[in-house]
Amino acid sequence: MLRYVLRRLLQTIPIVFFIVVINFLLIHAAPGDPTRYLIGDSPSVDPAFVAELRARYGLDQPIYVQLWHYIVQVAHGDLGYSFISHENVTTILAQRLPATLLLLGSQFVLAVIVGVPIGVFSARRQGGGSDQAVTVLSLIGFSVPAFWLAQMMLLVFSLKLGLFPSQGMRSLRVPTAGFGSVLDLLHHLALPMITLTVFNLAIIARVTRASMVNTLKMEFITYARSKGVREKTIIWVHALRNAILPVVTIIGLNIRFLIAGAVLTETVFAWPGVGRLTYDSIMSRDYPVLMGILMVIGFTVVIGNILTDIAYALLDPRVRYT
């Protein structure tokens, strides 16, 4: 197992390098100039000042020179400084990451602990009314765009009913410590978390149901029933363990979609995470911050895939020798 993990980690080295290079080239190839954002729309700006500003940020150099400097900089653990706030990019990301990790982590846990039992329940009642209801609802949840659902949640539960806050992560009038602070955080977290959970829960339930249906038709399930093994043991021990592998795979593959959904969801709910920071950085053409964000997102996807492979290898030892 250790040899398998080390091999997977070594395989990520060229992938990480590729992520850094592609992110840099794509961002610098996009239209827009950060210096125009900094100086505004005034037509009377001295061209010499613009040239000095571009030289200060290294934007006057050829693209391959900028790329080389950036690779060396990243290799030393330095992501640069923001063009807009002049803060260290690492510091900015460290301030925003906890909010995004809280949002993604909470919805992930909720989607798994609810989606898997729903899929098992639907598979046990294949062809029945409850199975058809789960199928229809999961298709709807999988198809609904995150940005549209976020706006509907905001309009209905916040603006119309007034049950939840419309924006932010905390209330200014609530102390930042104590049990009241935790309740206030959960109150603000509810709507964006549910918005992201809907998509993930729907696909987990759907894949679990399909995998369980196939597993329950296998011979070892018939043999276990013929021996008089309890139905609960057959479902939750024998069948689910063999059916869970595709679910683990789809959870790992969905990380990139969840991050994309988090950008839109955080923007709608003004959640102070990396998603909101991504939107602000795009609008201001803040290259260093945007490259740092995309690098973190790329690394997150790579780490998610590695963890998925490790989980797969633990559940099915045959994977370790492939």
Number of C-alpha atoms within 10 A of each C-alpha: 13 9 10 15 16 10 11 16 13 10 12 15 10 10 13 14 12 12 17 21 15 13 18 23 15 10 18 18 10 9 7 14 15 20 19 14 15 15 13 10 9 8 7 6 11 9 9 9 11 15 13 13 18 16 12 10 14 14 18 14 12 9 15 10 12 16 17 12 13 19 17 11 13 14 11 9 10 15 21 19 19 20 21 17 11 9 13 16 22 17 11 18 17 12 13 17 18 14 19 20 13 14 22 20 13 17 24 19 13 16 24 19 12 15 25 23 17 20 27 26 19 26 25 16 14 15 10 11 11 15 19 14 12 20 18 14 15 23 15 14 20 18 13 13 15 25 19 14 18 23 14 14 20 23 14 13 15 16 14 10 10 12 11 17 20 20 20 17 19 21 15 8 6 14 13 14 8 9 10 12 15 14 13 17 17 14 16 20 24 15 22 26 24 19 26 28 25 23 25 26 27 27 24 27 28 27 24 28 29 18 22 24 20 12 21 20 11 11 10 14 18 12 11 15 14 9 9 9 12 10 13 10 13 19 19 13 11 17 23 20 15 16 22 18 18 15 21 20 16 16 21 19 15 17 21 16 13 20 19 13 21 26 21 21 26 27 22 20 22 17 26 20 25 28 25 21 23 22 16 15 20 15 12 19 24 23 21 20 28 23 24 24 24 18 20 16 18 18 17 15 19 20 16 18 19 18 16 19 20 19 15 19 18 13 15 13 11 10 14 16 9 6
